[in-house]
Amino acid sequence: MMKKILIIILLLITLVGCERAEESEPTRVYDDAELILLEEMEKSFLFFYELANTDETSGGYGLINDRYDSNATLASIASVGFGLAGLPIGVENEWITFDDGYERADKTLDTFLNLTNYHGFFYHFLNKQTGLRAGLSEVSIIDTALFIAGAITAGEYFGGDVKEKAMELYAQIDWTWYLDSNNQFFMGYRPESGFGGHWDFYGEQLLLYVLGSGAPNEDYRTSKTVYNSFTRRTASYGGGTPFISSWFGSLFTYQYSHAFIDFRDTEDEQGVNWFENSIHATIANRQYAIDMNPYYSTFRANSWGMTASDGPDGYSGYYGSKPSGYTDDAHRNDGTIPPSGALGSIVFTPDIVKDAARYFNTIGGLKGTYGFKDSYNFENDQAWVAQDVIGINKGVTLLMISNYFDETVWTYFMQNEYVQNGLDEIGISKIEA
């Protein structure tokens, strides 16, 4: 009898202790900038969820717009990758149910299992309704990588058939097929003309080396030699810390791979910490905007983030900052600022990104159905705001803000065994304390 009483007392103490622990757990208080970011995250999620093709009788179920609201028939496989990675974010924030997310991911992967591919690589642009190649679109290695990264994230989160199908798609990619004679990845392939371009400089392609080196099919794996093949130009701007720079100095090149891969507290065998590298690149981008204010009035301390986006004269991939190219002159600017440039760096430099978010929130006409529109430009006494939002810019915004708040994408992508194998193979490891 005494033993039973003691057990009951211990259980009561445990329950009371648990209740007190729950009561004492502090509720997170968001500052004004974080509330802006949370709103932008939700609206960015809705871009991918609401604009996806959900017609199960079509050949393009799950395909997502390259942009909105122009060119509604054009889908981008990179958009699909960001959208798949966004599904766990939607579930965790209770915007959709687990079952809804599972079904969307599962049926989207069915579509890709039936799409035309070359050695596992897909066309960059597709007709959203039919799933057929759009125009003369290239078979894209980087966009396939962004797609498969999203599939891996969804697979790890939902498990079951979603993971099985994601791994099937990953296993069919022959990364060695896309290599040139210098052990560098080509940039594009067209059946009509063959391969073109080379990933010979640092950029957004870090993801390729991890996915390629860790591929489930051992015959299709690349090696550390491929990771070490591209040029690493170390430069600085404005007296800042030197870092390995990208060709156009566009911020997306320092962000896309980091949206999936958690490079924090890691380094490669040459001592490169890619997370710190992106911090320095972000700081340089902002400082360049400050310094260029006499030439572009739109550029200033809280109006920065030059990256590929729409501009007054159309889309440009040249928007960026020093350092760029070999001699700091590869980038081009006309005063255009895309909010995604700064917001995509929230995990690197949260304080200055929050200041930028506060400023973006004051710009009239910049907000639309799916959050901040792609860009703005106030040069020559004309206030220009883009009418479209672009999938890849919404994608990096969504994933990076989520990683900032709760690390959802990092958590699930990084738990994949093949991702870990890839990091090990190219020599990226945790920095020993």
C-alpha positions as CSV (number, residue, x, y, z in Angstrom):
1,M,0.0,0.0,0.0
2,M,2.8,2.4,1.0
3,K,4.6,1.6,-2.3
4,K,1.4,2.5,-4.3
5,I,1.1,5.8,-2.4
6,L,4.7,6.7,-3.1
7,I,4.2,6.0,-6.8
8,I,1.1,8.2,-7.0
9,I,3.0,11.0,-5.2
10,L,5.9,10.7,-7.6
11,L,3.5,10.8,-10.6
12,L,1.7,13.9,-9.2
13,I,5.1,15.7,-8.7
14,T,6.1,14.8,-12.2
15,L,2.8,16.1,-13.7
16,V,3.0,19.3,-11.7
17,G,6.6,19.8,-12.7
18,C,5.7,19.3,-16.4
19,E,2.8,21.8,-16.1
20,R,5.1,24.4,-14.5
21,A,7.7,23.8,-17.2
22,E,5.0,24.4,-19.8
23,E,3.7,27.5,-18.0
24,S,7.2,28.9,-17.7
25,E,8.2,28.4,-21.3
26,P,8.4,31.9,-22.7
27,T,6.2,33.0,-25.6
28,R,8.2,34.3,-28.4
29,V,7.6,38.0,-29.0
30,Y,8.2,39.3,-32.5
31,D,9.5,42.7,-33.3
32,D,7.9,44.9,-36.0
33,A,10.3,43.7,-38.7
34,E,9.7,40.1,-37.8
35,L,6.0,40.6,-38.2
36,I,6.7,41.9,-41.7
37,L,8.8,38.9,-42.5
38,L,6.1,36.5,-41.2
39,E,3.6,38.1,-43.5
40,E,6.0,37.9,-46.4
41,M,6.7,34.3,-45.7
42,E,3.0,33.3,-45.7
43,K,2.2,35.3,-48.9
44,S,5.3,33.7,-50.6
45,F,4.0,30.3,-49.6
46,L,0.7,31.0,-51.1
47,F,2.4,31.9,-54.4
48,F,3.6,28.3,-54.7
49,Y,0.5,26.7,-53.2
50,E,-2.2,28.6,-55.0
51,L,-0.6,28.9,-58.4
52,A,0.3,25.2,-58.7
53,N,-1.5,23.2,-61.4
54,T,-4.0,21.0,-59.5
55,D,-5.7,19.5,-62.6
56,E,-5.2,15.8,-62.2
57,T,-6.3,15.2,-65.8
58,S,-3.5,17.3,-67.2
59,G,0.2,16.4,-67.8
60,G,1.4,19.2,-65.6
61,Y,-0.1,18.5,-62.1
62,G,2.1,20.3,-59.5
63,L,3.9,22.6,-62.0
64,I,4.2,26.1,-60.7
65,N,4.4,29.5,-62.5
66,D,7.8,30.9,-63.3
67,R,6.2,34.3,-62.6
68,Y,2.8,35.9,-61.9
69,D,0.7,37.3,-63.2
70,S,2.2,37.6,-66.7
71,N,3.0,34.5,-68.9
72,A,0.6,32.3,-66.9
73,T,1.3,29.2,-69.1
74,L,5.1,29.1,-68.3
75,A,6.2,26.9,-65.4
76,S,9.7,26.6,-63.9
77,I,11.1,23.4,-62.3
78,A,13.0,25.6,-59.9
79,S,9.7,27.1,-58.8
80,V,8.4,23.5,-58.2
81,G,11.5,22.8,-56.1
82,F,10.9,25.8,-53.9
83,G,7.2,24.9,-53.7
84,L,7.9,21.4,-52.6
85,A,10.3,22.6,-49.9
86,G,7.6,25.1,-48.9
87,L,5.0,22.4,-48.2
88,P,6.6,21.5,-44.8
89,I,6.7,25.2,-44.0
90,G,3.0,25.4,-44.8
91,V,2.1,22.5,-42.6
92,E,4.3,23.6,-39.7
93,N,2.6,27.0,-39.7
94,E,-0.8,25.4,-40.0
95,W,-1.6,27.1,-43.4
96,I,-2.4,23.6,-44.8
97,T,-2.9,20.2,-43.3
98,F,-0.3,17.5,-43.3
99,D,-2.5,15.4,-45.6
100,D,-3.0,18.2,-48.0
101,G,0.8,18.7,-48.2
102,Y,1.4,15.0,-48.6
103,E,-1.0,14.7,-51.4
104,R,0.4,17.8,-53.2
105,A,4.0,16.5,-53.0
106,D,3.1,12.9,-53.9
107,K,1.2,13.8,-57.0
108,T,3.7,16.4,-58.1
109,L,6.5,13.8,-57.9
110,D,4.3,11.5,-60.0
111,T,4.3,14.1,-62.7
112,F,8.1,14.3,-62.7
113,L,8.4,10.5,-62.9
114,N,6.6,10.8,-66.2
115,L,8.2,13.9,-67.7
116,T,10.8,13.9,-70.4
117,N,14.3,13.9,-69.0
118,Y,17.9,13.5,-70.2
119,H,19.9,11.3,-67.8
120,G,17.6,12.4,-65.0
121,F,17.8,16.2,-65.8
122,F,14.7,18.1,-66.8
123,Y,13.9,21.1,-69.0
124,H,14.1,24.4,-67.1
125,F,10.8,25.7,-68.5
126,L,7.7,23.7,-69.2
127,N,4.2,24.3,-70.3
128,K,2.3,24.5,-67.0
129,Q,-0.7,22.6,-68.3
130,T,0.9,19.9,-70.5
131,G,4.3,19.4,-68.9
132,L,5.9,19.6,-72.3
133,R,9.1,21.6,-73.0
134,A,8.5,25.3,-73.4
135,G,10.0,26.8,-76.5
136,L,13.7,25.9,-76.8
137,S,14.3,25.7,-73.1
138,E,17.5,24.1,-72.0
139,V,17.9,21.0,-69.9
140,S,19.1,22.7,-66.8
141,I,21.4,21.2,-64.2
142,I,21.0,23.9,-61.6
143,D,17.2,24.0,-61.9
144,T,17.0,20.3,-61.7
145,A,19.1,20.5,-58.6
146,L,16.8,23.1,-57.0
147,F,13.8,20.8,-57.9
148,I,15.4,17.7,-56.5
149,A,16.5,19.6,-53.3
150,G,12.8,20.5,-52.8
151,A,11.8,16.9,-53.4
152,I,14.3,15.7,-50.9
153,T,13.1,18.2,-48.3
154,A,9.5,17.1,-48.9
155,G,10.5,13.4,-48.8
156,E,12.2,13.7,-45.5
157,Y,9.3,15.6,-44.0
158,F,6.4,13.5,-45.3
159,G,8.1,10.1,-45.6
160,G,6.2,7.2,-47.2
161,D,5.6,7.3,-50.9
162,V,6.8,10.9,-51.1
163,K,10.3,10.0,-49.9
164,E,10.4,6.9,-52.0
165,K,9.5,8.9,-55.2
166,A,11.9,11.7,-54.3
167,M,14.7,9.1,-53.9
168,E,13.8,7.5,-57.2
169,L,14.0,10.8,-59.0
170,Y,17.3,11.6,-57.3
171,A,18.8,8.2,-58.1
172,Q,18.1,8.5,-61.9
173,I,20.2,11.7,-62.2
174,D,23.6,10.9,-63.8
175,W,25.7,13.8,-62.6
176,T,28.7,12.6,-64.5
177,W,26.9,13.1,-67.8
178,Y,26.9,16.8,-67.2
179,L,30.7,17.1,-66.7
180,D,33.2,18.7,-69.2
181,S,36.8,17.6,-69.8
182,N,38.0,19.9,-67.0
183,N,35.8,18.2,-64.4
184,Q,33.5,21.2,-64.3
185,F,29.8,21.1,-64.8
186,F,28.4,22.4,-68.0
187,M,25.7,25.1,-67.4
188,G,23.1,23.9,-70.0
189,Y,22.2,21.3,-72.6
190,R,19.9,21.5,-75.6
191,P,19.3,18.5,-77.8
192,E,19.6,20.7,-80.9
193,S,23.1,22.1,-80.0
194,G,24.6,20.1,-77.2
195,F,26.2,21.5,-74.0
196,G,27.0,25.1,-73.4
197,G,28.7,27.2,-70.7
198,H,30.6,26.0,-67.7
199,W,30.3,26.4,-63.9
200,D,33.9,27.7,-63.8
201,F,33.4,30.4,-61.2
202,Y,31.8,30.5,-57.7
203,G,28.1,30.9,-57.7
204,E,24.8,29.3,-56.7
205,Q,26.0,25.9,-57.8
206,L,27.4,24.6,-54.4
207,L,24.3,22.5,-54.3
208,L,25.4,20.6,-57.4
209,Y,28.6,19.3,-55.7
210,V,26.8,18.0,-52.6
211,L,24.0,16.3,-54.6
212,G,26.4,15.0,-57.2
213,S,28.9,13.6,-54.7
214,G,26.3,12.0,-52.5
215,A,24.1,10.6,-55.3
216,P,22.2,7.3,-54.4
217,N,23.5,5.6,-57.6
218,E,27.2,5.2,-57.1
219,D,27.9,5.0,-60.8
220,Y,26.4,8.5,-61.2
221,R,28.4,10.2,-58.4
222,T,30.9,13.0,-58.9
223,S,34.0,13.5,-56.8
224,K,35.9,16.0,-54.7
225,T,37.8,16.9,-57.8
226,V,34.7,18.4,-59.3
227,Y,34.1,20.5,-56.2
228,N,37.7,21.8,-56.3
229,S,37.5,22.6,-60.1
230,F,35.9,26.0,-60.1
231,T,37.7,29.3,-59.7
232,R,37.8,30.9,-56.2
233,R,38.5,34.5,-56.6
234,T,39.0,36.2,-53.2
235,A,38.2,39.9,-53.2
236,S,36.7,42.5,-50.9
237,Y,34.8,45.8,-51.2
238,G,35.1,49.0,-49.3
239,G,37.7,47.8,-46.8
240,G,35.5,44.9,-45.8
241,T,36.5,41.3,-45.1
242,P,37.7,39.5,-48.3
243,F,35.5,36.7,-49.5
244,I,35.1,34.3,-52.5
245,S,33.0,36.4,-54.9
246,S,30.6,35.4,-57.7
247,W,30.7,36.6,-61.3
248,F,28.0,39.3,-61.2
249,G,28.0,39.8,-57.5
250,S,24.3,39.1,-57.4
251,L,23.0,38.1,-54.0
252,F,21.1,35.0,-55.2
253,T,24.4,33.4,-56.0
254,Y,25.3,33.5,-52.3
255,Q,21.9,32.3,-51.2
256,Y,20.3,29.6,-53.2
257,S,22.4,26.6,-52.0
258,H,22.2,28.0,-48.5
259,A,18.4,27.8,-48.6
260,F,18.7,24.0,-48.4
261,I,22.2,23.3,-47.0
262,D,23.0,24.4,-43.5
263,F,26.6,25.6,-43.9
264,R,26.8,27.2,-40.4
265,D,29.9,26.3,-38.4
266,T,31.3,24.2,-41.2
267,E,34.4,24.5,-43.4
268,D,36.0,22.6,-46.3
269,E,39.5,21.2,-46.4
270,Q,40.8,24.6,-47.6
271,G,39.2,26.3,-44.6
272,V,36.4,27.9,-46.5
273,N,33.3,28.6,-44.4
274,W,30.6,29.2,-47.0
275,F,28.1,30.6,-44.5
276,E,30.6,33.3,-43.4
277,N,31.4,33.9,-47.0
278,S,27.7,34.8,-47.7
279,I,27.7,37.1,-44.6
280,H,30.6,39.1,-46.1
281,A,29.0,39.2,-49.5
282,T,25.8,40.5,-48.1
283,I,27.6,43.3,-46.2
284,A,29.5,44.2,-49.3
285,N,26.3,44.4,-51.3
286,R,24.7,46.8,-48.9
287,Q,27.9,49.0,-48.6
288,Y,28.1,49.2,-52.4
289,A,24.5,50.5,-52.5
290,I,25.3,53.1,-49.9
291,D,28.4,54.2,-51.8
292,M,26.5,54.3,-55.1
293,N,23.7,56.6,-53.8
294,P,25.2,59.7,-55.7
295,Y,24.6,57.7,-58.9
296,Y,21.4,55.8,-58.1
297,S,19.1,57.6,-55.7
298,T,17.2,54.4,-55.1
299,F,20.3,52.9,-53.5
300,R,20.8,53.6,-49.8
301,A,21.4,52.1,-46.4
302,N,18.0,50.4,-46.2
303,S,17.5,50.0,-50.0
304,W,19.9,47.4,-51.2
305,G,20.0,43.7,-52.3
306,M,21.0,43.9,-55.9
307,T,20.2,40.5,-57.5
308,A,18.7,39.0,-60.6
309,S,15.2,40.5,-61.1
310,D,12.8,42.4,-63.3
311,G,13.8,46.0,-64.0
312,P,12.2,48.9,-66.0
313,D,13.7,47.4,-69.2
314,G,12.9,43.8,-68.5
315,Y,14.5,41.0,-66.6
316,S,18.2,41.2,-65.9
317,G,20.6,38.7,-64.4
318,Y,23.4,41.3,-64.3
319,Y,22.2,43.2,-61.2
320,G,24.8,42.9,-58.6
321,S,27.7,44.7,-56.8
322,K,31.4,44.7,-56.4
323,P,33.3,42.5,-56.2
324,S,32.3,40.9,-59.5
325,G,34.1,39.1,-62.4
326,Y,37.8,39.2,-62.4
327,T,38.1,42.9,-62.4
328,D,35.0,44.1,-60.5
329,D,33.2,45.2,-63.7
330,A,30.9,42.3,-64.6
331,H,27.8,43.6,-62.8
332,R,25.4,46.1,-64.2
333,N,22.9,48.4,-62.4
334,D,20.2,50.9,-63.3
335,G,18.9,51.6,-59.8
336,T,16.7,48.6,-59.5
337,I,16.2,47.0,-56.1
338,P,14.5,43.6,-55.6
339,P,13.3,43.0,-52.0
340,S,14.2,39.3,-52.3
341,G,17.9,40.3,-52.5
342,A,17.9,41.5,-48.9
343,L,15.3,39.2,-47.5
344,G,17.1,36.2,-48.8
345,S,20.0,37.1,-46.6
346,I,18.0,37.2,-43.3
347,V,19.9,34.2,-41.9
348,F,23.2,35.9,-42.6
349,T,22.8,39.5,-41.4
350,P,19.4,39.7,-39.6
351,D,19.8,43.2,-38.3
352,I,20.4,45.0,-41.6
353,V,17.9,42.8,-43.3
354,K,15.2,43.8,-40.8
355,D,16.0,47.5,-41.4
356,A,15.5,46.8,-45.1
357,A,12.2,45.0,-44.5
358,R,10.9,48.0,-42.6
359,Y,11.8,50.2,-45.5
360,F,10.2,47.9,-48.1
361,N,7.0,48.0,-46.1
362,T,6.7,51.7,-46.5
363,I,6.9,51.7,-50.3
364,G,3.5,52.4,-51.8
365,G,2.3,49.8,-54.4
366,L,5.1,47.4,-53.6
367,K,2.8,44.9,-51.9
368,G,0.5,42.6,-53.9
369,T,-1.4,39.4,-53.5
370,Y,1.8,37.4,-53.0
371,G,3.7,39.8,-50.9
372,F,6.4,42.2,-52.1
373,K,6.5,42.5,-55.9
374,D,9.7,41.7,-57.6
375,S,11.4,45.0,-57.6
376,Y,11.3,48.8,-57.6
377,N,13.2,51.7,-59.2
378,F,12.9,55.4,-58.3
379,E,15.4,56.8,-60.7
380,N,14.9,59.9,-63.0
381,D,12.0,61.1,-60.9
382,Q,9.9,58.1,-61.9
383,A,8.5,55.7,-59.4
384,W,8.5,52.3,-61.1
385,V,7.3,49.1,-59.3
386,A,7.4,45.7,-61.0
387,Q,4.0,44.2,-61.8
388,D,5.1,40.6,-61.5
389,V,6.5,38.4,-58.8
390,I,9.0,35.8,-59.8
391,G,9.0,32.2,-58.5
392,I,12.7,31.8,-57.7
393,N,12.8,35.2,-55.9
394,K,9.7,34.2,-53.9
395,G,11.3,30.9,-53.3
396,V,14.5,32.1,-51.7
397,T,12.5,34.6,-49.7
398,L,10.2,31.8,-48.3
399,L,12.9,29.3,-47.5
400,M,15.3,31.8,-45.9
401,I,12.7,33.4,-43.7
402,S,11.5,30.0,-42.6
403,N,15.1,29.0,-41.8
404,Y,15.5,32.2,-39.8
405,F,12.5,31.5,-37.6
406,D,12.6,27.7,-37.2
407,E,15.1,26.1,-39.6
408,T,12.4,23.9,-41.1
409,V,14.1,23.4,-44.5
410,W,17.6,23.0,-43.1
411,T,16.3,20.5,-40.6
412,Y,14.7,18.1,-43.1
413,F,17.0,18.5,-46.1
414,M,20.1,18.0,-43.9
415,Q,18.8,14.8,-42.4
416,N,18.9,13.0,-45.8
417,E,21.7,10.4,-45.7
418,Y,22.8,11.1,-49.3
419,V,23.1,14.9,-48.6
420,Q,25.4,14.0,-45.6
421,N,27.4,11.6,-47.8
422,G,27.9,14.4,-50.3
423,L,29.1,16.8,-47.8
424,D,31.5,14.2,-46.4
425,E,32.8,13.3,-49.9
426,I,33.7,16.9,-50.8
427,G,35.3,17.5,-47.4
428,I,32.8,19.9,-45.7
429,S,32.6,19.2,-42.0
430,K,31.7,20.8,-38.7
431,I,34.4,23.1,-37.3
432,E,35.8,21.6,-34.2
433,A,35.3,23.7,-31.1
